[in-house]
C-alpha cells in the first residue's frame, strides 16, 4: 500500500488532466449562466463587449462585473468539488505549491 507521501508525489499526474477537463466544462457552464443572467436582466440576447462602439460605459462595466462574479463562483465550486473528489479517491488533498497558484 502506498504511503501518504508516495500518493502526494503522484497526485499531479492524476489531478492535472482531471482539472483541465473539469475547468473546461466549468467555463462552458459559466458562459451559459452569464448569457441567461444577462438576458434576464437586460432582455437582450447579446451582452456588450468592451469594443462595442454603440454601448455606454455603464453597460459594459455592468456586464463585466456580472460575468466576473459568475465565473469566480463557478471556478470556486469546481475547484473545491474537484479537490474533494481527488481526496476521496486518493486520500490526499491537492494542495497548491507554496507561493504559486492561479490567483
N, C-alpha and C positions, 0 to 999 in steps of 0.2 A: 504494500500500500504506500502511495506517495505521501511524503510529508507536506506540511503546510508550505514550507519554503520551495519545495520542488513544484508544487501546484502553482505557486505565485510566479515562478520563473517561466512557466509555460502559458500563463494566462494571456499575454498579449497575442499569442498565436490564435487563441480561441476568440478573444474579445474584439480584436480589430475588425475582422471580416463581419462579425455579427453587428458591431457598432456601425459600420459603413451601411449595411443593408437597412438596419433599423432607422438610421438617421435619414437616409434617402426617403424611406416611407413616411417619416415624420415631416419632412419638408413638403411632401405632396399633401399630407393631411393638413398642415398649417396653411398651405396655399388655398386649399379648398375652404377651410374655415374662414380665412380672411375674405375670400370672394363672397361667401354667403353673408358674412357680417357686414361688409361694405354695401351689399345690395339691400340688406335690411335697414341700414342706417340712412343711406342716401338714395335708395330706389334707383340705382344705376348699375348696369352690368360691369362697367369697367372703372376701376379705381384710378385716380390721377397718378401720373408718373412725374418725376421731378422735371422732365423735359417737355411736358405738355404746355405748350405756349398759351392755350386758352384757359388754363386753370389758375386760380389765385393761390397765393402762398398758404392761406389758411386751409384750403382743401388738401394741398399737397402734404402739409405738415400733419394734419389730422390722419390722413391715410397712412403716412409713415409711422406715426405713433401707434395706431391700431395694429398695423402689420407687425411692428416690432414686438408689441406686447403679446400678440398671439404666437409668434414664432418662439419667443422666450419661454412661454408657458409650455408649449408643445415640446420644446427641447428639454426642459427640466423634467417633464413627465417621462419622456422616452429615456433620458439618461438614467434617471432613478430606477425606472422599471427594468431597464436592461441590466443595471448593476445588481439589482435584487435577483434577477433570473440567473445571472452568472454565479452569484454567491450561492444560490440554492442548488445549482448543478455541480459546482466545483468546491464549495466550501470556502472560497476565497473572495473577498471584496475587492473589486478592481480599483485600487487607489491610483490617482494620478501622480505622476512624478513630482517631487518637490520643486517648486518654482516653475513648473511647466503646466500647461493646460490650455484649454480653448479660450479662456477669458483673459 
